[in-house]
């Protein structure tokens, strides 16, 4: 298995974990945010292997923050 396959599986796993945590009702939001940030991050990353970790953490924190705003509103 090459690096591209491993990275693709990691990204898919990240999205699945985010959907489990934040719910399928936010699927479009999760996919849009993740893929947009992925494109930008991979383009600028010097070490591609770490991008799934950073993306997951960033998107998760973004979703938690926006969830708090929705609840407080």
C-alpha positions in Angstrom: 0.0 0.0 0.0 1.5 3.4 -1.0 1.4 6.6 0.9 -1.5 8.1 -1.1 -3.7 5.1 -0.2 -2.8 5.4 3.5 -3.5 9.2 3.5 -6.8 8.7 1.7 -7.9 6.1 4.3 -6.9 8.4 7.1 -9.0 11.3 5.6 -12.0 9.0 5.2 -11.6 7.8 8.8 -11.5 11.4 10.0 -14.7 12.3 8.2 -16.4 9.2 9.6 -15.3 10.1 13.1 -16.5 13.7 12.7 -19.9 12.5 11.5 -20.2 10.1 14.4 -19.4 12.9 16.9 -21.3 15.7 15.4 -24.1 13.9 13.6 -25.2 13.2 10.1 -27.4 16.3 10.1 -24.1 18.3 9.8 -22.7 16.1 7.0 -22.7 18.8 4.3 -21.0 21.3 6.7 -18.4 18.7 7.7 -17.6 17.7 4.1 -17.4 21.2 2.9 -15.1 22.4 5.7 -12.9 19.3 5.6 -12.4 19.2 1.9 -11.8 22.9 1.6 -9.2 22.9 4.4 -7.7 19.7 3.0 -7.1 21.2 -0.4 -5.5 24.3 1.1 -3.4 22.3 3.7 -2.1 19.7 1.2 -1.1 22.3 -1.2 1.1 24.0 1.4 2.2 21.0 3.4 5.9 20.0 3.4 5.1 16.7 5.0 1.9 15.3 3.7 1.7 12.4 6.2 0.7 14.8 9.0 -2.1 16.6 7.3 -4.9 14.2 8.4 -4.0 14.7 12.1 -4.0 18.5 11.8 -7.1 18.6 9.7 -9.1 16.4 12.1 -8.1 18.5 15.1 -8.8 21.8 13.4 -12.2 20.8 11.9 -13.2 19.2 15.2 -12.4 22.4 17.1 -14.2 24.5 14.5 -17.3 22.3 14.8 -17.3 22.4 18.6 -17.0 26.2 18.5 -19.8 26.7 16.0 -22.0 24.2 18.0 -21.5 26.4 21.1 -22.6 29.5 19.1 -25.7 27.7 17.8 -26.6 26.5 21.3 -26.1 29.9 22.9 -28.1 31.8 20.2 
